[in-house]
Amino acid sequence: MTKTSSRGPNPIDIHVGSRIRLRRQLMKMSQEKLGDELGVTFQQVQKYERGANRVGASRLYRLSRVLEVPVQFFFEGLSDQAPVKAMADNDQTPIVYDFIQSSDGVSLAESFSRIKDAKVRRRVLELVRTLANEQEMAH
């Protein structure tokens, strides 16, 4: 079902779609392949990933099987409260969505998730923060 409202897609549908895309990319699966597994076109997969079309319960369950994640995976990162219309000044949501939509972001997330040692993960995070701070100070 396509939303025709001028308000745009529902924030929850956008979040679920971004999680579908993230997992699909981590598995190195094409939209066409995922569509074939679900019995839909790759254009329909694109609409799900953008949040333009809502994913029904049975299709979400099927997605969880095909993408080898629990159904809860698609909702991870959502707040317990209803989504608010306006974002707070310090809301990092757009940055996170942009990051997980990029191929560099997916690659970094995939590589980082393979690091099992918590100390090493913290050191990598510290390195990235230091590099980002140095870049900001240079400009």
Buried (B, 14 or more C-beta within 10 A) or exposed (E): EEBEEEEEBBBBBBBBBBBBBBBBBBBEBEBEBBBBBBEBEBEBBBBBBBBBBBBEEEBBEBBBEBBEBEEEBBEEEBEEEEEEEEEEEEEEBEEBBEBBBEEEBBEBBBEEEEEEEEEEEEEBEEEEEEEEEEEEEEE
